[in-house]
Amino acid sequence: MKNFLNVHDVANVEELAQQAIALKNHKFDFKQLGNNKTMVLLFLNSSLRTRISTQKAAQNLGMNTIVLNLTQDSWQMEFEDGAIMNGTTAEHIKEGAAVISEYADIIGIRAFPTLTDKEKDYTEFVLHKFLENVNVPVVNMESATVHPLQSLTDLITIREHTTKSKPKVVLSWAPHIRSLPQCVSNSFAEWMNRADVEFVITHPEGYELDERFSGNATILYNQEEAFKDADFIYAKNWSAYAEYGKIIGSHDDWMITDKKMQLTNNAKFMHCLPTRRNVEVADDVLDSDYSLVIKEAANREIAAQIVLKTLLEQNV
């Protein structure tokens, strides 16, 4: 593994998830790997779980960590080639990224999509500008199209809590008050398509994901039908892909409720967080015994740590 950018950097997602589960009881046994090594975490967008869990994972491995909010703590960055920099940007990505890679052994990058320019977002413009100008491994801490650390976490959580070798996993669209990216949903879909699960996506018409990510999943527009016999319900809002970044009707009746969860096979509930209570998900679901959201969030640490351990062993 040279970088951890998306599912295509992982040879076998099930094996990586099992390695992470095995690492749980040995989190502090590999500090020699990160001794005198530094991870720089770059944030162009807000973060809670990703920031804390990735920093802790690096420290578990003996690494020093530096966290930089690029939009607040540093010079404003210019990403366009050939730009005449007579405006608000003071540093070009060519120098900025190159300099950061002189200080870092691994770089983590978090940069959300614009939700206005589909072509630019789906070419991962910002992430690839960093990749062009650094010479150390890069970890994608959520980009314009995917969130692989979250998806690895989700697979770890499913494997820890399943009673079946091939559970039915349902990704359900849920309502939201604002337009959100497709990143988490895209990523969850492409990881589930590589995992040993029965995978279903359910959403209102108009919210189809890019087929490169939805892949071989069964697509259902009837949420209650999709929930039947499900072992895991994974809820997430996303804006439209075809009508890029748009909200196509509120569809408030798609909120996840306990009544809908009763249609399942005693399914566990999952969500990447944060979530809008009683908009996306009802209180009685989030506060239930079948909700895994806190255990899932805790697994963010071990997911990041197995990725960093692999990169240190293979590259640094």
Secondary structure, DSSP 8 states (H G I E B T S, - for coil): ---BSSGGG-S-HHHHHHHHHHHGGGTTTTHHHHTT-EEEEEESS--SHHHHHHHHHHHHTT-EEEEEETTTTS--EE-STT----SS--EEHHHHHHHHHHH-SEEEEE----SS-HHHHHTTHHHHHHHHH--S-EEESS-SS--HHHHHHHHHHHHHH-SSSS-EEEEEE---SS---SHHHHHHHHHHTTSSSEEEEE--TT----HHHHTT-EEES-HHHHHTT-SEEEEE----TTTTT------GGGSB-HHHHTTSSS-EEE--S---BTTTB-HHHHTSTTB-HHHHHHHHHHHHHHHHHHHHHHT-
